[in-house]
């Protein structure tokens, strides 16, 4: 049975089945206009200071955050098989912590074990990042970026985690898959949909279904190697068309999607992905799943700015609370692209804005530092169990180390 509820910064459904909690969210649009206004106001409060109210969905305090994902979740620190030399991703310090670092800080976890991966800074073969299952890219007839297939997909990242746990146990550190106090983060989809949208509708739709199969197969693997029922944060798919990179590489003057065929395709794929995620989560019984409504949150950031510029507001209150952003269309990092090859070449950085925190996006394909912080804070408020001392000691200058 699913019960409608409003929890923390995100709204959702809390269902009980065999004493497991399922939270399905669609921020701001799902639970009704009155509740949405309250939630949005609560979210805006997090821009000035972390909320002092923590709604505990999972009663046991988090001791470890174990992260699988792509470049949106990769903090550049690797407990096993770290990339070296030319294979090491580059992180500009002004980009700030990723959202998982904020989440770990705010829920008070003592370990942040990152298995997410990013493309090496030395690669110049285009817009690339890991996906759920790299083998699915073989079935996209127009897929050309072979470099993306060499990055660690979810199956590989989970294998890294299993090996890490065994190695830690063998040297007497006592891990041995003791995950009672662990929260797993699994966030893929953006890059999957970026690549899938280049295929035919049938190819792309089948790829989403198969990616979902792999996603929950690997959740089962994690559960089978854990000491108790697992707790998983799995944000919903972000619509790639919201990102500056889509305009630059697809629908812009020099893009490959002048007729917007890819754009129409990917809008359908985002809907298919998120509906499939909800459906699979409703029947998955090996742990607790929390699905933050990140896509609706990002849409609200864009919509808010548009309403403010137009000096109007909507019935949810958007347009009345102000916006933290001075730009939601371009990234802080200004890049240039060589379109002469007809391929999606890696952008070259030519400039960086003086106030990164006021840009919704860091670059063509990633959120800026304040947006990353907002997501981490919002999710922490929903699932954290850190007690009043942590929240009361937080201030705007606090930042993950």
C-alpha positions as CSV (number, residue, x, y, z in Angstrom):
1,X,0.0,0.0,0.0
2,X,1.3,3.4,-0.9
3,X,0.6,6.4,1.2
4,X,1.0,10.0,0.0
5,X,3.2,12.1,2.3
6,X,5.4,15.2,2.2
7,X,8.9,14.6,3.6
8,X,11.6,17.1,3.9
9,X,12.5,19.0,0.8
10,X,11.2,16.4,-1.5
11,X,7.7,15.1,-1.7
12,X,6.9,11.5,-2.1
13,X,5.0,8.3,-1.4
14,X,5.8,6.3,1.6
15,X,4.7,2.7,1.3
16,X,5.1,-0.2,3.7
17,X,5.6,-3.7,2.6
18,X,7.3,-6.3,4.7
19,X,8.4,-3.4,6.9
20,X,10.5,-1.8,4.1
21,X,10.1,1.8,3.2
22,X,9.7,2.9,-0.4
23,X,9.8,6.6,-1.1
24,X,8.9,7.7,-4.7
25,X,9.3,11.4,-5.3
26,X,8.3,13.9,-7.9
27,X,9.3,17.2,-6.3
28,X,6.8,20.0,-6.3
29,X,4.3,18.7,-8.8
30,X,2.8,15.5,-7.4
31,X,1.3,16.0,-4.0
32,X,-0.9,19.1,-4.7
33,X,-0.4,22.8,-5.0
34,X,-0.6,23.8,-1.3
35,X,1.9,21.2,-0.2
36,X,4.2,22.1,-3.1
37,X,4.3,25.7,-2.0
38,X,5.4,24.7,1.4
39,X,8.0,22.3,0.1
40,X,9.5,24.9,-2.3
41,X,9.7,27.4,0.5
42,X,11.5,24.8,2.6
43,X,13.9,24.1,-0.2
44,X,14.7,27.8,-0.6
45,X,15.6,28.1,3.1
46,X,18.4,25.6,2.5
47,X,20.2,28.2,0.3
48,X,21.0,30.3,3.4
49,X,21.6,27.6,6.0
50,X,21.0,23.9,6.3
51,X,17.6,23.0,7.8
52,X,17.5,22.2,11.5
53,X,14.7,19.7,10.9
54,X,15.8,16.2,9.9
55,X,13.0,13.8,9.0
56,X,14.4,10.3,9.6
57,X,13.2,7.7,7.1
58,X,15.8,5.3,8.2
59,X,16.3,5.2,12.0
60,X,19.8,3.8,12.1
61,X,22.5,6.5,11.8
62,X,24.6,6.3,8.6
63,X,28.2,5.3,9.1
64,X,29.2,4.9,5.5
65,X,28.2,6.3,2.2
66,X,29.0,3.9,-0.7
67,X,28.7,5.7,-4.0
68,X,28.3,4.3,-7.5
69,X,27.7,6.5,-10.5
70,X,29.1,8.9,-13.1
71,X,30.8,12.2,-13.2
72,X,28.0,13.9,-11.2
73,X,28.8,11.8,-8.2
74,X,32.6,11.2,-8.5
75,X,34.5,13.1,-5.8
76,X,37.9,12.2,-7.2
77,X,38.9,9.9,-4.3
78,X,39.1,6.2,-4.9
79,X,39.5,3.4,-2.3
80,X,40.6,0.9,-4.9
81,X,42.2,1.0,-8.4
82,X,42.6,4.7,-8.5
83,X,43.3,6.2,-11.9
84,X,46.8,7.5,-12.2
85,X,48.7,9.9,-14.4
86,X,47.0,10.7,-17.7
87,X,44.0,8.7,-16.6
88,X,43.2,10.9,-13.6
89,X,40.2,13.2,-14.0
90,X,40.8,16.9,-13.4
91,X,38.8,18.8,-10.8
92,X,38.9,22.5,-10.6
93,X,38.8,23.6,-7.0
94,X,36.2,26.3,-7.8
95,X,33.8,23.6,-8.8
96,X,33.4,22.7,-5.1
97,X,32.3,19.4,-3.6
98,X,29.9,17.0,-5.4
99,X,26.5,16.4,-3.9
100,X,27.5,13.1,-2.3
101,X,30.2,14.9,-0.2
102,X,27.6,17.3,1.1
103,X,25.2,14.4,1.8
104,X,27.9,12.5,3.8
105,X,28.8,15.6,5.8
106,X,25.2,16.5,6.7
107,X,24.1,13.0,7.7
108,X,27.3,12.6,9.7
109,X,28.8,9.5,8.0
110,X,32.3,8.7,8.9
111,X,33.3,7.1,5.6
112,X,32.7,8.1,2.0
113,X,33.7,5.2,-0.3
114,X,33.5,6.4,-3.8
115,X,33.4,3.9,-6.7
116,X,31.9,6.4,-9.2
117,X,34.1,7.3,-12.2
118,X,34.7,10.2,-14.6
119,X,36.5,10.5,-17.9
120,X,40.3,11.3,-17.7
121,X,41.1,14.9,-18.3
122,X,43.5,13.8,-21.1
123,X,40.8,12.3,-23.3
124,X,39.6,14.5,-26.1
125,X,37.1,12.1,-27.7
126,X,33.9,14.0,-26.7
127,X,31.3,14.1,-24.0
128,X,31.9,10.9,-22.0
129,X,31.1,9.4,-18.7
130,X,30.1,6.0,-17.3
131,X,26.8,4.4,-17.9
132,X,24.8,1.6,-16.3
133,X,25.8,-1.0,-18.8
134,X,28.4,-0.1,-21.4
135,X,27.6,-3.2,-23.5
136,X,24.2,-1.6,-24.4
137,X,26.0,1.1,-26.4
138,X,26.9,-1.6,-29.0
139,X,23.2,-1.8,-30.0
140,X,22.9,2.0,-30.7
141,X,23.4,2.1,-34.5
142,X,24.7,5.7,-34.5
143,X,26.9,5.5,-31.4
144,X,30.5,6.5,-32.2
145,X,32.2,7.3,-28.9
146,X,34.1,4.1,-28.1
147,X,36.0,5.7,-25.3
148,X,32.8,5.8,-23.2
149,X,32.6,2.0,-23.3
150,X,36.0,1.7,-21.6
151,X,34.9,3.5,-18.4
152,X,33.8,1.5,-15.4
153,X,30.0,0.9,-15.7
154,X,27.8,-0.1,-12.8
155,X,28.6,-3.8,-13.0
156,X,32.4,-3.0,-12.9
157,X,32.0,-0.5,-10.1
158,X,30.0,-3.0,-8.0
159,X,32.8,-5.6,-8.7
160,X,35.3,-3.0,-7.4
161,X,33.3,-2.6,-4.2
162,X,33.1,-6.4,-3.6
163,X,36.9,-6.7,-4.1
164,X,37.5,-3.7,-1.8
165,X,35.4,-5.2,1.0
166,X,37.2,-8.5,0.7
167,X,40.6,-6.9,0.7
168,X,39.8,-4.8,3.8
169,X,38.6,-7.9,5.6
170,X,41.8,-9.8,4.6
171,X,44.0,-7.2,6.3
172,X,42.0,-7.2,9.5
173,X,40.0,-4.0,9.1
174,X,36.8,-5.9,9.8
175,X,34.6,-4.7,6.9
176,X,33.6,-8.1,5.6
177,X,30.4,-6.7,4.0
178,X,29.1,-5.3,7.3
179,X,26.7,-2.8,5.8
180,X,24.3,-2.3,8.7
181,X,25.2,1.4,8.9
182,X,25.7,2.0,5.2
183,X,23.8,4.0,2.7
184,X,24.4,3.2,-1.0
185,X,24.1,5.8,-3.7
186,X,23.4,4.7,-7.2
187,X,23.0,7.5,-9.8
188,X,23.3,6.8,-13.5
189,X,20.9,7.8,-16.4
190,X,22.1,11.2,-17.7
191,X,24.8,9.9,-19.9
192,X,22.9,6.7,-20.7
193,X,20.1,8.8,-22.1
194,X,22.5,11.2,-23.8
195,X,23.9,8.2,-25.8
196,X,20.6,6.3,-26.2
197,X,18.9,9.3,-27.8
198,X,21.2,9.1,-30.8
199,X,19.6,5.8,-31.8
200,X,16.3,5.0,-33.3
201,X,13.2,5.1,-31.1
202,X,13.1,1.3,-30.9
203,X,16.8,1.0,-30.1
204,X,16.7,3.7,-27.4
205,X,13.5,2.3,-25.8
206,X,14.9,-1.2,-25.6
207,X,18.2,0.1,-24.2
208,X,16.3,1.8,-21.4
209,X,14.5,-1.4,-20.5
210,X,17.7,-3.4,-20.5
211,X,19.6,-0.7,-18.5
212,X,16.8,-1.0,-15.9
213,X,17.3,-4.8,-15.9
214,X,21.0,-4.3,-15.2
215,X,20.4,-1.6,-12.6
216,X,18.2,-3.9,-10.4
217,X,20.3,-6.9,-11.1
218,X,23.3,-5.1,-9.6
219,X,21.1,-3.9,-6.7
220,X,20.5,-7.6,-6.1
221,X,24.2,-8.3,-6.2
222,X,24.8,-5.5,-3.6
223,X,22.1,-6.9,-1.4
224,X,23.5,-10.4,-1.7
225,X,26.9,-9.2,-0.5
226,X,25.6,-7.2,2.3
227,X,25.0,-8.1,6.0
228,X,21.5,-6.8,6.1
229,X,18.8,-5.3,3.9
230,X,20.4,-2.4,2.1
231,X,19.4,1.3,2.0
232,X,19.7,2.9,-1.4
233,X,19.4,6.5,-2.7
234,X,18.7,6.4,-6.4
235,X,17.8,9.9,-7.8
236,X,15.6,9.9,-10.9
237,X,16.8,10.7,-14.4
238,X,17.7,14.2,-15.3
239,X,16.4,15.4,-18.7
240,X,19.6,16.1,-20.7
241,X,17.9,18.8,-22.8
242,X,17.9,21.0,-19.7
243,X,21.7,21.2,-19.9
244,X,23.8,23.7,-21.8
245,X,25.6,20.9,-23.6
246,X,22.4,19.8,-25.3
247,X,22.0,23.2,-27.0
248,X,25.8,23.3,-27.8
249,X,26.0,19.8,-29.3
250,X,22.5,19.0,-30.5
251,X,20.1,21.8,-31.2
252,X,22.4,24.8,-31.4
253,X,23.5,26.4,-34.7
254,X,26.3,23.8,-35.2
255,X,24.6,20.9,-33.4
256,X,23.8,17.5,-34.8
257,X,20.1,17.6,-34.1
258,X,18.8,20.5,-36.2
259,X,15.4,18.9,-36.6
260,X,15.2,18.2,-32.9
261,X,14.6,14.4,-33.5
262,X,17.0,13.5,-30.7
263,X,15.3,16.0,-28.4
264,X,11.9,14.5,-28.9
265,X,13.4,11.1,-28.4
266,X,15.1,11.9,-25.2
267,X,12.1,13.5,-23.6
268,X,10.2,10.2,-24.1
269,X,13.2,8.3,-22.7
270,X,13.4,10.3,-19.5
271,X,9.7,9.6,-18.9
272,X,10.2,5.9,-19.7
273,X,13.3,5.7,-17.4
274,X,11.6,7.4,-14.4
275,X,8.4,5.4,-14.7
276,X,10.3,2.2,-15.0
277,X,12.4,3.1,-12.0
278,X,9.2,3.7,-9.9
279,X,7.7,0.5,-11.1
280,X,10.7,-1.7,-10.4
281,X,11.2,0.0,-7.0
282,X,7.6,-0.8,-6.0
283,X,8.3,-4.5,-6.3
284,X,11.9,-4.7,-5.2
285,X,12.1,-6.3,-1.7
286,X,15.8,-6.6,-0.8
287,X,16.1,-3.2,0.9
288,X,14.8,0.3,1.1
289,X,14.8,2.7,-1.8
290,X,14.6,6.5,-1.8
291,X,14.2,8.2,-5.2
292,X,14.6,11.9,-5.0
293,X,12.8,14.0,-7.6
294,X,15.9,15.6,-9.0
295,X,14.4,16.1,-12.5
296,X,11.5,18.2,-11.2
297,X,13.8,20.1,-8.9
298,X,16.0,21.1,-11.8
299,X,13.0,22.0,-13.9
300,X,11.8,24.3,-11.1
301,X,15.2,26.1,-11.0
302,X,14.8,26.8,-14.7
303,X,11.1,27.8,-14.5
304,X,11.7,30.1,-11.5
305,X,14.3,32.1,-13.4
306,X,12.0,32.4,-16.4
307,X,9.1,33.6,-14.2
308,X,11.2,36.2,-12.5
309,X,12.5,37.6,-15.8
310,X,8.9,37.8,-16.9
311,X,7.8,39.4,-13.6
312,X,5.1,36.7,-13.1
313,X,4.5,33.8,-10.7
314,X,2.6,30.5,-10.8
315,X,0.2,28.9,-8.4
316,X,3.0,27.0,-6.7
317,X,4.7,30.2,-5.6
318,X,7.4,30.0,-8.2
319,X,8.5,33.4,-9.3
320,X,7.9,35.0,-5.8
321,X,10.8,33.8,-3.7
322,X,13.7,35.1,-5.8
323,X,16.3,33.0,-7.5
324,X,19.9,32.3,-6.4
325,X,21.0,32.2,-10.1
326,X,22.2,34.9,-12.4
327,X,22.4,32.4,-15.3
328,X,20.6,29.1,-15.8
329,X,21.3,28.8,-19.5
330,X,25.1,28.7,-19.7
331,X,27.8,27.1,-17.6
332,X,30.2,29.1,-15.4
333,X,33.1,27.6,-17.4
334,X,33.0,29.0,-20.9
335,X,34.1,26.5,-23.6
336,X,34.6,26.4,-27.3
337,X,34.0,23.4,-29.6
338,X,35.4,22.4,-32.9
339,X,32.5,21.2,-35.0
340,X,34.4,20.7,-38.2
341,X,34.7,16.9,-37.7
342,X,30.9,16.5,-37.2
343,X,31.6,14.6,-34.0
344,X,30.9,15.5,-30.4
345,X,34.4,16.7,-29.6
346,X,35.5,17.5,-26.0
347,X,35.0,21.2,-25.3
348,X,38.1,23.4,-24.7
349,X,37.9,25.7,-21.6
350,X,38.6,29.3,-22.5
351,X,37.2,31.2,-19.5
352,X,35.6,30.8,-16.1
353,X,33.1,33.1,-14.4
354,X,34.1,35.1,-11.3
355,X,31.1,33.8,-9.2
356,X,30.5,30.1,-9.7
357,X,28.0,29.8,-7.0
358,X,25.6,32.0,-8.9
359,X,25.5,29.8,-12.0
360,X,23.1,26.8,-12.0
361,X,25.6,24.9,-14.2
362,X,29.4,24.5,-13.8
363,X,29.9,23.6,-17.5
364,X,28.0,22.2,-20.4
365,X,27.2,18.9,-18.6
366,X,27.5,19.4,-14.8
367,X,25.7,21.3,-12.1
368,X,27.5,24.2,-10.4
369,X,28.7,24.2,-6.7
370,X,25.6,25.8,-5.2
371,X,23.3,23.4,-7.1
372,X,25.4,20.4,-5.9
373,X,25.1,21.7,-2.4
374,X,21.3,22.1,-2.7
375,X,20.8,18.6,-3.8
376,X,23.0,17.2,-1.0
377,X,21.2,19.3,1.6
378,X,17.8,18.4,0.4
379,X,18.4,14.7,0.4
380,X,20.2,14.9,3.7
381,X,17.2,16.5,5.2
382,X,15.0,13.7,4.1
383,X,17.1,10.7,5.0
384,X,19.6,11.9,7.6
385,X,19.8,10.8,11.2
386,X,22.5,13.1,12.5
387,X,21.0,14.7,15.6
388,X,20.7,18.4,16.5
389,X,24.4,18.9,17.3
390,X,25.6,18.5,13.7
391,X,22.9,20.8,12.3
392,X,23.4,23.4,15.0
393,X,27.2,23.5,14.3
394,X,26.7,23.9,10.5
395,X,27.1,27.3,8.9
396,X,27.5,28.7,5.4
397,X,31.3,28.3,5.4
398,X,31.1,24.6,6.3
399,X,32.3,22.5,3.4
400,X,33.3,18.9,3.0
401,X,37.1,18.4,3.2
